[in-house]
Amino acid sequence: MKGTIVNFRGGRHTQYSNQMVISVEGVSDKEKAASLVGKSISWKNTKGNAITGKVSSVHGNSGAVRAIFEKGMPGQSLGCEVSLE
């Protein structure tokens, strides 16, 4: 499956650089997104190196999910494509 990185997970005064909000293609409700929890996710940069993580939970009611990556994600990753296995 493919998805798009929408934003960092954060609050009013904080930003978690290793946690991202992901919008997945073909998933438009909370129930479908709940079935993705626990799947692995990876993002490849322009050099071909990959940063991997796991889908941790559902984010909101529109089918977005939260993913926790192994290390901080760069700002260039916003809007980029990720793959879910």
N, C-alpha and C positions, 0 to 999 in steps of 0.2 A: 504494500500500500504506500501511497505517497501523501505527504502533508506539507504544510507551509508553516514556517515559524512566524507567529503573529507578533509576539512581544515578550519581554522579560516578565517574570512573575514579580510583582512588587506591591507595595502599599503606598501610603501617602508620603512617607519619609524614607522608605527603604527600597532597595532593588536587589533581588537575588540573581546573581550573574550566572549561576549554574542551573536555574530553573526557568523553563520557557513555557509559553502557552502555544499550543500547536493546533492548527485547523486542519482536519483530515478530509480528504476528498471523499465524497459520497456519504459522509456521516453528518446528519443534520439534527439529531435529537440526543437526549441524555442517555437513553437506553442503549443505543448503538455504541455510543462513546464508552459506556461502562464495560462493554465487552473487550475493549482495547487495553484495559488496565493490566499491567504486567508485561506487555510486549516490549521488545527492545527496539530502540530507535537510533539512527545514526545520521550524522551530518558530515559531508565531505567538503573541505575547503578547496581553494583553487590549486593547491599543490598536491591534492589527492589524499591528504591525511584526514582521518576520520575521528570524530569525537562521538562516543557512544553514550547511551543512557537508557533509562526505562520510563515507560509511561506510569505515572504515579496515581493520578486521579482525574476525574471529570472536572472541567472548568465551565461553570455556567449551565444554561439550559439549551444552548444551540449546538452542542456536539463538539465543542473544543475540549482538548485534554491538556493536562499539565505533565511535563516531562522533567525529570531530574537527570542532568548530565554529569559525567565523571569529573569534569572541571569546568571552569567558567567559559561561557560562550562569548565570542567577540561581537561587537555591534554590527559588523558586516554580515552576520548570519541572519539578521532580521529580513524577512521577506524571501528567504531562500528555501529551497526544497529539501525535505528530509525523507528518509525511507523507514518504514515500519516493517518489522519481520514478525 
